[in-house]
Amino acid sequence: MTADVQLLLCTCPDQATAEGLAEGLVGTGLAACVNILPGLLSVYRWQDQVETADEVLMLIKTTAARVAELTAHIEQQHPYDVPEVIASPIVGGLEAYLDWVRTCTTAS
């Protein structure tokens, strides 16, 4: 039953924001692990203009049961008006790792 584990993507304006969000997500059990990847250049449309920005990407591992609460947490804590939060099911992987994600994100 792998699809219950999810990978979420979320961009942040800087390393400090990503680290703060990651610590909050892992600390509250909403995520088992967050990888932070610096050096991202984003090109996007915002308010009818094409924009570019240096950003940091978070790769967030959680379960489907925690996605809504995790998304709400990011929406409340993120500095962007519309933060990127994209969830994808994980369809395969090392079962011991996926079990670890499930254990770390079990709601109390």
Secondary structure, DSSP 8 states (H G I E B T S, - for coil): -GGGEEEEEEEESSHHHHHHHHHHHHHTTS-SEEEEEEEEEEEEEETTEEEEEEEEEEEEEEEGGGHHHHHHHHHHH-SSSS---EEEE-----HHHHHHHHHHT---
